[in-house]
Amino acid sequence: MTVWILPVLLLVTATVLSVPLAFYIAWIMEGRYNPPAWLRWIENRVNTGPQTWKQYTVALLLFNTLMFAVGYGLLAFQPYLPLSYNLGDNAKEALGPTTVFNTAVSFFTNTNLQNYAGEVHFTYFTQIVFILFNMFLSASVGFCCLTGIIRALRGDRTIGNYYLDMWRVVVYLFLPLAFLTSIPMLAAGVPMTLEPYAQVATADVDANGQAQTQTIARGPVASMITIKHLGTNGGGFFGANSAHPFENPNAWTDFLSIVSYLAFPFALVFAYGVMLRRLKHAVAIFGVMLSLLVAMIVWSVYYDALQPNPAFTGMAAVSYNKDDPKKGIDLPAVVALPVDQSDTGNLEGKELRFGRSAGATFAAMTTAIACGSVNCMHDSLNPVATLSPYTGMWLNCVFGGKGVGVINMLVYIVIGVFIAGLMVGRTPEYLGKKIEAREMKLAMIALLIHPIVILLPAGLYSAFNWGTQAMSNPAAHGFSEILYQFSSSAANNGSALGGLGSIWGFNNPNVPGVTAPAPASAYYDVGTALVILFGRLIPIVAPLALAGGLILKKPTPFTVGTLRTDTLTFALFLLGTILLVGALLFMPAAMLAPVAEHLGPIPFGS
């Protein structure tokens, strides 16, 4: 039973904290605060005036284009920028053009897919000016869009000002909370320094008796880790992400990290209700999301932390003969005893400092929340346990990232009320506004672009050599690697299943220890970048247009035939809509990947 303590504590803590945070979010985004005069002076210059949904969208696209251009330039000119001493004199080259393109796209869209290892390939300047700034700014985009949509749904004349919303999110929400959460991280030992990487003498000696040295990467880690989770960014300072002891030193920092990336997605659901003045409706939505998340956690923990790795079932245990006459040499002797993992679960590839269930719990939550931070290798999860991470990314509405999860849920709500209207022969309504042809077209665009940008490229890359040559495993597991890569990209998640050769295609033969990449690297760099772009922008712009159109519609009176959206019946209907639509879209892919591997595993060692 101890494996369930961690997920229960995390969910309870995040839920309790989300309620006051929701009211604080509403207080800030509705402009009811009174900042100091110098901050008000800046606000007055940031605020360019009320915007329609089209003006808001144009501002969003222009801002994101600028972020991409600046990011691409910083990455391309990394060798000539300051603070490059951390990597040494021979390791300051820029990444290849396709990897630079992929990384610039990934970080301005809040996806943070990393086709590099930060401590190996980035300077301190790049980590601070490119990575850290993008983590604050890109994390605010979905937040701003949700705020604009809320204003439209409640009947405001305009949906606000994008630049003012961005200012409020960054300055009054992310910055203070990132500062507060960085303090316990620093206290736990997370590095925060601009000193060069440490050169440490080891116990090994060379042929001349000289002590060998090891390079210990460090840097301004603490400042990045806090916003990495609060902004559901996920991109780590180190390639190992939150499995690295400098990013995640102990069980308390692991707990704080998970609560940090749950906080805003949980709170934004309640903030949606507070700002709409329909808190019961938000509770119903929260209940649906929480039910799905609990199911995903239970599934992942049960099939990974409590079930053994099927690859080891029936294998012989290995012992060592300590009595061999050759002193200092242990000869292996096979003992024909089965390996019993029934009490331990699958421990291969897991971070065991935080308990058996930590890896599976983190995997289910980080993909549902669209964070992408990891504390275990997802490739090491039992095949059927990976259905939880896949489900979180495929549904893309189980809390999701900041704002984007609620926006995606809004699409399902519109589809649900439309279906309900058809069932009773009444024009569908949501929040007193009629849902008609235009709204349904925009909702279907937002819904269908997600499976299209996942399944179409996954099928193409699985059919051609330039895609399959990156697979490090055969059959169903190899397809799982490709499917996960595009699922993570489309969901703006950024995590990786692991094992796919493309994710380490640094495209940089000048970095010591890294050879020139396989041709597949460039294909995956460009392919996933395009998936990230379409998977990020279209599902945001379409709901903005949908909400913007509702402003012009007259509210319809509430009657006995109006579908209530704050009841248990509505919550169950919405849950059924999500599961039905999700199953129709992704069930075949699930059967070909993790389920096929679970039902017919490849023999161990083949």
C-alpha positions in Angstrom: 0.0 0.0 0.0 3.0 2.4 0.5 3.3 2.9 -3.3 0.0 4.8 -3.2 1.1 7.3 -0.5 3.1 9.5 -2.9 0.4 10.0 -5.6 -2.3 10.6 -3.0 -0.3 13.3 -1.1 0.6 15.0 -4.4 -3.0 15.2 -5.6 -4.3 16.4 -2.2 -1.6 19.0 -1.8 -1.9 20.4 -5.3 -5.7 20.6 -5.1 -5.6 22.4 -1.7 -3.1 24.9 -3.0 -4.9 25.4 -6.3 -8.0 27.1 -4.7 -6.3 30.2 -3.2 -4.0 30.3 -6.2 -7.1 30.4 -8.5 -8.5 33.5 -6.7 -5.1 35.1 -6.9 -4.9 34.4 -10.6 -8.4 36.0 -11.1 -7.4 39.0 -9.0 -4.3 39.6 -11.2 -5.8 38.9 -14.6 -8.9 41.1 -14.0 -6.6 44.0 -13.0 -7.9 44.4 -9.5 -4.4 44.8 -8.0 -2.7 48.2 -7.2 1.0 48.0 -8.2 3.7 50.5 -7.3 3.8 53.6 -9.4 6.9 52.5 -11.4 5.2 49.2 -12.4 2.0 51.0 -13.3 4.1 53.4 -15.5 5.5 50.3 -17.4 2.0 48.8 -17.7 0.6 51.9 -19.2 3.2 51.7 -22.0 2.8 47.9 -22.5 -1.0 48.3 -22.8 -1.7 49.2 -26.4 -5.5 49.3 -25.8 -8.4 46.9 -26.1 -8.1 44.3 -28.8 -10.6 42.2 -30.8 -9.9 38.5 -31.1 -8.2 39.1 -34.4 -6.0 41.8 -33.0 -5.2 39.6 -30.0 -4.2 36.7 -32.3 -2.0 38.9 -34.5 -0.2 40.2 -31.4 0.3 36.6 -30.2 1.7 35.6 -33.6 4.0 38.6 -33.9 5.3 38.1 -30.4 5.9 34.4 -31.0 7.7 35.2 -34.3 10.0 37.6 -32.5 10.7 35.0 -29.9 11.6 32.5 -32.6 13.9 34.9 -34.5 15.8 36.0 -31.3 16.1 32.4 -30.2 17.4 31.2 -33.5 20.0 34.0 -33.6 21.2 33.2 -30.0 21.6 29.5 -30.8 23.3 30.1 -34.2 25.8 32.6 -32.8 26.4 30.8 -29.5 30.2 30.5 -30.1 30.6 34.3 -30.2 28.5 35.2 -27.2 29.6 35.7 -23.5 29.8 33.2 -20.7 31.0 30.4 -22.8 33.8 29.3 -20.5 31.8 26.6 -18.8 32.3 24.1 -21.7 36.1 24.5 -22.2 38.0 25.9 -25.2 37.1 23.1 -27.6 33.3 22.7 -27.1 31.7 25.9 -27.9 30.4 25.2 -31.4 26.8 25.8 -32.3 24.4 23.0 -33.0 23.7 22.1 -36.5 21.1 24.1 -38.5 18.3 21.6 -38.2 18.8 21.2 -34.5 19.0 24.9 -34.0 15.7 25.2 -35.9 14.1 22.5 -33.9 15.3 23.9 -30.5 14.2 27.5 -31.4 10.7 26.3 -32.4 10.5 23.9 -29.4 11.2 26.6 -26.8 9.1 29.5 -28.1 6.1 27.1 -28.2 6.6 25.9 -24.6 7.3 22.4 -25.8 11.0 22.2 -24.7 11.8 19.1 -26.7 15.6 18.7 -26.3 17.6 17.2 -29.1 20.7 18.0 -27.2 22.2 17.7 -23.7 22.3 21.1 -22.0 25.4 20.6 -20.0 27.3 19.4 -23.0 26.2 21.7 -25.8 25.0 25.0 -24.2 27.0 27.8 -22.6 25.9 29.6 -19.5 24.8 32.5 -21.7 22.6 30.3 -23.8 21.1 28.6 -20.8 20.2 31.9 -19.2 19.3 34.2 -22.1 17.7 31.7 -24.4 16.4 28.9 -22.2 15.4 30.8 -19.1 13.7 33.7 -20.8 11.8 31.4 -23.1 10.6 29.4 -20.1 9.0 32.6 -18.7 7.6 34.0 -21.9 6.4 30.9 -23.7 4.7 29.6 -20.6 2.6 32.7 -20.5 1.2 32.4 -24.0 -1.5 29.8 -23.2 -2.2 31.6 -20.0 -3.0 34.8 -21.9 -5.1 33.1 -24.5 -7.3 31.4 -21.8 -7.8 34.8 -20.2 -8.9 36.3 -23.5 -11.3 33.4 -24.1 -12.8 33.8 -20.6 -13.5 37.5 -21.3 -15.2 36.6 -24.6 -17.3 33.8 -23.0 -18.6 36.1 -20.2 -19.7 38.8 -22.7 -17.0 41.5 -22.4 -16.9 43.9 -25.3 -13.2 43.0 -26.1 -10.9 40.2 -25.0 -8.3 42.4 -23.4 -4.8 43.2 -24.5 -2.2 40.5 -25.2 0.8 42.5 -24.2 -0.7 43.6 -20.9 -1.8 40.0 -20.1 1.7 38.8 -20.8 3.1 41.4 -18.4 0.7 40.4 -15.7 1.5 36.7 -16.0 5.2 37.1 -16.0 5.6 39.8 -13.4 2.9 39.1 -10.9 2.5 35.3 -11.2 5.6 33.5 -12.5 8.4 35.7 -11.1 7.3 35.8 -7.5 6.4 32.1 -7.3 9.6 31.1 -9.1 11.6 33.1 -6.6 9.8 31.5 -3.6 10.2 28.0 -4.9 13.9 28.5 -5.7 14.7 29.1 -2.0 14.0 25.4 -0.9 15.7 24.2 -4.0 18.9 26.2 -3.1 18.6 25.0 0.5 18.5 21.4 -0.8 21.7 21.8 -2.7 20.6 22.7 -6.3 23.6 24.6 -7.8 23.3 28.3 -8.6 26.7 29.5 -9.8 28.5 31.0 -12.7 31.8 29.2 -11.8 33.3 27.0 -14.5 32.6 23.2 -14.5 34.5 21.6 -11.7 37.5 19.4 -12.4 37.6 16.7 -9.7 40.4 14.2 -9.0 39.1 10.6 -8.9 40.4 7.4 -7.3 41.5 6.1 -10.8 45.1 6.6 -12.0 46.6 6.4 -15.4 49.6 4.3 -16.5 52.0 6.9 -15.1 50.3 6.9 -11.7 48.7 10.2 -12.2 45.2 10.7 -10.8 42.4 10.9 -13.4 40.1 13.9 -13.4 36.3 14.1 -14.0 34.4 17.1 -15.2 31.4 17.9 -13.0 28.9 20.1 -14.8 27.2 22.8 -12.7 25.8 26.3 -13.3 22.8 28.5 -12.7 20.5 25.5 -12.2 18.2 26.6 -9.4 16.8 29.6 -11.3 15.9 27.3 -14.3 14.4 24.4 -12.3 11.7 26.5 -10.6 10.2 28.0 -13.7 10.8 24.7 -15.6 8.1 23.2 -13.5 5.9 26.2 -12.6 5.6 27.0 -16.3 5.2 23.3 -17.2 8.2 23.7 -19.5 10.1 20.5 -18.7 13.4 21.3 -20.5 16.2 20.6 -18.0 19.6 22.2 -17.5 21.0 18.6 -17.7 20.2 16.0 -20.3 19.1 13.6 -17.5 16.5 16.2 -16.5 14.9 15.7 -13.0 16.7 12.3 -12.6 19.9 14.3 -12.3 20.9 14.9 -8.6 21.8 18.5 -9.3 18.2 19.2 -10.6 16.5 16.9 -8.1 18.7 16.2 -5.0 16.2 14.4 -2.7 12.7 13.2 -2.1 11.5 16.7 -0.9 12.7 18.4 -4.0 11.0 15.7 -6.1 7.7 16.4 -4.2 8.1 20.1 -4.6 8.9 19.7 -8.3 5.7 17.7 -9.0 3.5 20.1 -6.9 5.0 23.0 -8.8 4.0 21.7 -12.2 0.6 20.7 -10.9 -0.2 24.1 -9.3 -1.1 26.3 -12.2 -2.9 23.7 -14.3 -5.1 22.8 -11.3 -5.6 26.4 -10.3 -6.6 27.6 -13.8 -9.6 25.3 -13.8 -11.0 27.0 -10.7 -9.8 30.4 -12.0 -11.9 29.7 -15.2 -15.0 29.4 -12.9 -14.1 32.3 -10.7 -13.7 34.7 -13.7 -16.8 33.4 -15.4 -18.7 33.6 -12.1 -19.6 29.9 -12.6 -17.6 28.1 -9.9 -19.9 25.0 -9.9 -19.2 24.6 -13.6 -15.4 24.7 -13.0 -15.8 22.1 -10.2 -17.6 19.8 -12.7 -14.7 20.3 -15.2 -12.1 19.8 -12.4 -13.8 16.5 -11.4 -13.6 15.2 -14.9 -10.0 16.1 -15.3 -9.1 14.7 -11.9 -10.9 11.4 -12.5 -8.9 10.9 -15.7 -5.6 11.8 -14.0 -6.3 9.4 -11.1 -7.1 6.6 -13.6 -3.9 7.3 -15.5 -1.8 7.3 -12.3 -3.3 4.1 -10.9 -2.8 2.4 -14.3 0.8 3.5 -14.6 1.7 2.7 -11.0 0.0 -0.7 -11.0 1.5 -2.0 -14.2 5.0 -0.7 -13.5 5.6 -0.4 -9.8 3.7 -3.5 -8.8 4.1 -5.7 -11.9 7.5 -7.3 -12.8 9.3 -6.6 -16.1 8.0 -9.4 -18.4 11.5 -9.5 -20.1 13.0 -11.0 -16.9 10.2 -13.5 -16.1 11.6 -17.0 -15.9 15.2 -15.9 -16.4 17.9 -17.6 -14.3 19.4 -15.7 -11.4 23.2 -15.1 -11.6 25.5 -15.7 -8.7 29.3 -15.4 -8.4 31.8 -18.0 -7.2 33.8 -16.4 -4.5 36.0 -19.4 -3.9 37.7 -19.4 -7.2 41.5 -20.0 -6.8 42.3 -17.1 -9.1 42.3 -14.4 -6.4 40.5 -11.1 -7.3 38.5 -12.7 -10.1 34.9 -13.7 -9.7 33.7 -16.2 -12.2 29.9 -16.1 -12.9 28.0 -19.3 -12.2 24.4 -19.5 -13.4 21.9 -20.8 -10.9 18.6 -22.1 -12.3 16.3 -20.1 -10.1 13.6 -17.8 -11.5 13.9 -14.1 -10.7 11.0 -13.1 -8.4 10.0 -9.4 -8.9 6.5 -9.8 -7.7 7.2 -7.6 -4.6 9.3 -5.0 -6.3 7.8 -4.2 -9.7 9.9 -3.1 -12.6 13.0 -1.4 -11.3 15.1 -1.3 -14.4 15.9 2.3 -15.6 14.1 3.8 -12.6 15.2 6.5 -10.2 14.9 4.6 -6.9 15.8 7.4 -4.4 12.1 8.5 -4.3 10.4 5.1 -4.0 9.1 2.5 -6.3 6.0 4.5 -7.5 7.8 7.8 -8.0 8.9 7.1 -11.6 5.5 5.8 -12.8 3.6 8.6 -10.9 5.9 11.3 -12.4 5.5 9.8 -15.9 1.7 9.9 -15.7 1.5 13.4 -14.3 4.2 15.1 -16.4 2.5 13.9 -19.7 -1.0 14.8 -18.5 0.2 18.3 -17.4 2.2 18.8 -20.7 5.3 19.5 -18.6 7.8 16.9 -20.1 10.1 16.9 -17.1 11.1 13.3 -16.2 12.7 11.6 -13.2 12.9 8.1 -14.9 13.4 6.7 -18.4 10.0 6.3 -19.9 11.5 3.7 -22.2 12.0 1.5 -19.1 8.3 1.5 -18.2 6.5 -1.8 -18.8 4.9 -1.6 -22.2 1.3 -1.5 -21.0 2.2 1.1 -18.3 3.2 3.6 -21.1 -0.5 3.8 -22.1 -0.8 6.4 -19.3 1.7 8.8 -20.7 0.3 8.2 -24.2 -3.2 8.9 -23.0 -2.3 12.1 -21.3 -0.7 13.4 -24.5 -3.4 12.1 -26.8 -6.4 13.5 -24.9 -4.3 16.7 -24.2 -7.1 18.0 -21.9 -6.3 16.3 -18.5 -5.3 19.7 -16.9 -2.7 20.1 -19.6 -0.3 23.1 -19.7 -1.1 26.5 -18.3 -4.3 27.6 -20.0 -4.0 25.3 -22.9 -5.4 22.3 -21.0 -8.6 24.3 -20.2 -8.8 25.5 -23.8 -8.6 22.0 -25.1 -11.3 21.0 -22.6 -13.4 23.8 -23.9 -13.3 22.2 -27.4 -14.6 18.9 -25.9 -17.3 20.8 -24.0 -18.5 22.5 -27.2 -18.6 19.1 -29.0 -20.4 17.6 -26.0 -23.1 20.2 -25.8 -23.5 20.0 -29.6 -24.1 16.2 -29.3 -26.5 16.7 -26.4 -28.4 19.3 -28.4 -28.8 16.9 -31.3 -30.0 14.2 -28.9 -32.9 16.3 -27.6 -33.6 18.3 -30.8 -32.6 21.7 -29.4 -30.1 24.2 -30.6 -26.9 23.6 -28.5 -26.0 26.4 -26.1 -23.0 27.0 -23.9 -23.0 29.7 -21.2 -26.1 31.2 -22.8 -24.6 31.5 -26.3 -25.8 29.3 -29.2 -23.3 26.9 -30.7 -23.9 26.9 -34.5 -22.1 25.9 -37.6 -19.2 28.3 -37.3 -18.4 27.3 -33.7 -18.5 23.6 -34.6 -16.2 24.0 -37.6 -13.6 25.8 -35.4 -14.0 23.2 -32.6 -13.4 20.4 -35.1 -10.4 22.1 -36.6 -8.9 22.4 -33.0 -9.8 18.8 -32.2 -8.7 17.0 -35.4 -5.4 18.8 -36.0 -4.0 17.0 -33.0 -4.4 13.4 -34.3 -3.5 14.5 -37.8 -0.1 15.9 -36.8 0.6 12.8 -34.6 -0.6 9.9 -36.7 0.3 11.1 -40.2 4.0 11.8 -39.6 4.3 8.7 -37.3 3.0 6.6 -40.2 5.3 8.2 -42.7 8.4 7.9 -40.6 7.6 4.2 -39.8 7.3 3.5 -43.5 10.5 4.9 -44.8 14.1 4.2 -44.1 14.9 7.8 -43.1 12.6 7.3 -40.2 13.2 3.7 -39.2 17.0 3.9 -39.2 16.7 5.9 -35.9 14.9 3.1 -34.2 17.0 1.2 -31.6 14.5 -1.5 -31.0 12.5 -3.7 -33.4 8.9 -4.3 -34.0 6.2 -2.8 -31.8 8.6 -1.1 -29.4 10.4 0.7 -32.3 7.1 2.0 -33.5 6.3 3.1 -29.9 9.5 5.2 -30.0 8.4 7.0 -33.2 4.8 7.4 -32.0 5.8 8.8 -28.7 8.1 11.3 -30.3 5.4 12.9 -32.4 2.8 12.6 -29.7 5.1 14.5 -27.3 5.7 17.1 -30.0 2.1 17.7 -30.9 1.0 17.9 -27.3 3.7 20.5 -26.5 5.0 18.0 -23.9 8.7 17.6 -24.8 9.4 14.4 -23.1 10.8 11.4 -25.0 10.3 7.7 -24.7 14.0 7.2 -25.2 15.8 4.9 -27.5 15.1 6.8 -30.7 18.4 7.7 -32.2 17.2 11.0 -33.5 16.8 12.7 -30.1 20.6 12.7 -29.7 21.3 13.9 -33.2 23.4 16.8 -32.1 24.5 17.5 -35.7 27.8 18.7 -34.2 30.9 16.6 -34.9 33.1 19.2 -33.2 31.9 18.4 -29.8 34.2 15.9 -28.1 32.7 12.4 -27.8 29.9 13.1 -30.3 30.2 11.8 -33.8 28.4 13.1 -36.9 24.7 12.3 -36.7 22.8 9.8 -38.8 20.8 11.3 -41.6 17.6 10.5 -39.6 18.6 13.3 -37.1 17.9 16.1 -39.6 14.6 14.5 -40.7 13.4 14.2 -37.1 14.6 17.8 -36.3 12.5 19.3 -39.1 9.6 16.9 -38.8 9.0 17.3 -35.1 9.5 21.1 -35.4 6.7 21.3 -37.9 4.5 19.1 -35.8 5.2 21.4 -32.8 4.3 24.5 -34.7 0.9 23.1 -36.1 0.2 21.3 -32.8 0.7 24.5 -30.8 -0.7 27.4 -32.8 -3.8 26.0 -34.5 -5.4 24.6 -31.3 -4.9 28.0 -29.7 -6.0 30.3 -32.5 -9.2 28.3 -33.4 -10.7 28.5 -29.9 -9.8 32.2 -29.8 -11.8 32.6 -33.0 -14.6 30.5 -31.6 -14.8 32.6 -28.4 -14.4 35.9 -30.4 -17.5 35.0 -32.5 -19.6 34.4 -29.4 -19.1 38.0 -28.3 -21.4 39.1 -31.1 -24.2 36.7 -30.2 -27.1 37.7 -28.0 -27.4 35.6 -24.8 -30.3 33.2 -24.8 -32.6 33.0 -21.7 -32.2 30.1 -19.3 -35.2 27.8 -19.6 -36.2 24.3 -18.5 -34.7 22.9 -21.7 -31.3 24.5 -21.2 -28.5 22.0 -20.6 -27.0 22.7 -17.2 -23.2 22.6 -17.2 -22.7 22.4 -13.4 -24.2 19.0 -12.6 -22.9 15.5 -12.1 -24.9 14.5 -15.3 -23.0 17.0 -17.4 -19.7 15.9 -15.9 -20.4 12.2 -16.7 -21.5 13.2 -20.2 -18.4 15.2 -20.8 -16.2 12.4 -19.5 -17.9 10.0 -21.9 -17.4 12.4 -24.8 -13.7 12.6 -24.1 -13.2 8.9 -23.8 -15.3 8.1 -26.9 -13.6 10.7 -29.1 -10.2 9.8 -27.8 -10.7 6.1 -28.3 -11.9 6.6 -31.9 -8.9 8.8 -32.7 -6.1 6.9 -31.1 -7.1 3.3 -30.2 -5.7 1.8 -33.4 -2.3 3.4 -32.8 -2.3 2.2 -29.2 -3.0 -1.4 -30.4 0.0 -1.2 -32.8 2.4 0.1 -30.2 2.4 -0.5 -26.4 -0.5 -3.0 -26.4 1.0 -5.1 -29.2 4.3 -5.1 -27.3 2.6 -6.2 -24.1 0.7 -9.0 -25.8 3.5 -10.3 -27.9 6.8 -9.3 -26.4 10.1 -9.7 -28.3 12.2 -12.5 -26.7 14.8 -11.0 -24.3 18.1 -10.4 -26.0 16.9 -10.5 -29.6 
